[in-house]
Amino acid sequence: MERTVPKTASDEIELYLRTYYSLLRSTEEVHIRALEEAHAGMNSLLHPNARKPLPDLSAFIYSWLRLPACMLQVRLIVMGQGGDVFMRDGYGDVKAWQIVEAPARRRRYFYDGNDTIASFIVSRSDIDDIVPLLTAFQIEWNKLHILLRHFTGGQPLEKFFDDPNLDIALINALNISAEAFASLKDLWGARYLDLLAKIAANRKHLSIRLLSGSFHQYRRAAYVWWEFIETAKPDLLTRPVYFVSSNTHSLINLITGFALKQQARLLEFVELGGDSVLKNELEAIRSEKNSVSFENFLYFLQKVFFTTPPGQALRATRKTLEEKLGVQRIGGQADFDLEAQVIDLAKLDIEAMDPRLRIDGVEALANSDAIILNIDYPLGLAAYNILSQIAERVTDLRGIYIMGKAATLNGVVGDVMIPNVVHDEQFSNTHIFPNCFQASDIKSYMTRGTVLDNQKAVTVQGTFLQTSHYMDVFYREGYTDIEMEAGPYLSAIYEMYRPTRHPTDEIVNHYSIQFDFGLVHYASDKPLSKGQNLGAGNLSFVGMDATYGTAIAILRRIFTLERERLHNSARKERQ
């Protein structure tokens, strides 16, 4: 069959991949500087100015947000496939080290308190994510270091802190726009001068090491992760299950209605607090200048409130309510840090849940024996291992629903994209499938973004592993939705109803699948517009509208199917 997608492998991307995978075969540390030329030569869409002497602050902030704060002190990053691997290579029990996390990447690191962090990798995608992040981080750190040292004449930056015009002087010294400098200040807050002083004082010389591992160990990590979930909830194996890959907040917030119950407390938090952005948002909603859902705003407020000391205390109250409503959180393990949530449909409180979920006949769920299994959205190829493991153990999987972030080539940040074609660069397959969702299922629950159905998506190997030419080729073929997990999920789905392992380099037709399937992405990046990615700003409240509009559609779909299943079962019993 003739392919509908041209071969797009970039020689520069292939060179970069070959370079770091060949270097990482070494049993010794690899200096990141050995990768800088290949990284810069790739001309990454997220790091277009890597070769230029002036800072690329968008790339720097993007990397900063996806690495732990202790990177200020770190010299060595060690990657491995489980605690025993680190132990065998002489690092001891890294699980006993300090747990550190990145603000915008769901990955757990372990910090030895000195100059080393350890990272458990659960698929090749982790390597393809971490290596470019570190390389971009070091390139841009050292650019800033050189310019700052020139500005201070080699003196500590702290000596200039009393200068009332220091910000303007720094903007000129770094040759960046006032807007870019403001983004850096917003990111670092009151610490921004202290952090710039640390950059000025030290050049970065990062090294990385990949401990020996195997594809088998990737599969084993997924097995251990699932075994823990199965032990906590053994009836997952025999009850009807609706699988959802989304996040850890949207489904739970909608189902429990906890934030709605805490409305007075959350609004008081805004009104008495000092966050002008939240106050302005609330005022706009009250004056109807902002048509965004008030419920979505409460969910966002709850997220912010939980980061405060009073909010921490409220978490225990939420946990008690969740348990009462049949919601069980099962935390990820150190080797595979991915939370799962098990939701018992029969225990839901219909009156307490978000009113947008109350479909006709929803009361029938009280007689349901079905479960929703929701997992935190994985990264890249981990999706294949996870769904493969679940499919091997769950006997009655009635629906699979995937909700995740993506970059958009034709929309704006906050839009929703519903594809029915996915080209997977991981396995070189083009998947064609029936998507149970269409624009009308989601648009009714959004007031800001646009919902685009009948789209075509590309599953890429990594966020940095894209070039303008690479994206242009896909755009010309009508591909506008760029992400990392849809292809691996579809490869696992193929193996759920076909007698062979998933193919490579083929067009794959999924119209014979025997369960419900939905795939939806919300736009968090617009890479073809320079600076419009999560490095240049935070998705924050803009993304809540798309996130909750999509989550509502998924839950309504599940509730509708389960209502119909119960109705048909009751009718058969009567006959």
Secondary structure, 3 states (H helix, E strand, C coil): CCCCCCCCCCHHHHHHHHHHHHHCCCCCCEECHHHHHHHHHCCECCCCCCCCCCCCHHHHHHHHHCCCHHHHCCCEEEEECCHHHHHHCCCCCHHHCEEEEECCEEEEEEECCCCEEEEECCCHHHHHHHHHHHHHHHHHHHHHHHHHHHHHCCCCHHHHCCCCCHHHHHHHHHCCCHHHHHHHHHHHHHHHHHHHHHHHHCCCCCEEEECCCCHHHHHHHHHHHHHHHHHHCHHHHCCCEEEEEECCCHHHHHHHCHHHHCHHHHHHHHHHCCCHHHHHHHHHHHCCCCCCCHHHHHHHHHHHHCCCHHHHHHHHHHHHHHHHCCEEEECCECCECCCEEEEEHHHCCCCCCCHHHCCCCHHHHHHCCCEEEEEECCCCCHHHHHHHHHHHHCCCEEEEEEEEEEEECCCCCCCEEEEEEEEECCCCEEEECCCCCCHHHHHCCCCCCCEEEEEEEEECCCCCCCEHHHHHHHHHCCCCEEECCHHHHHHHHHHHHCCCCCCCCCEEECCCCCCEEEEEEEEEECCCCCCCCCCCCCCHHHHHHHHHHHHHHHHHHHHHHHHHHHHHHHHHHHC
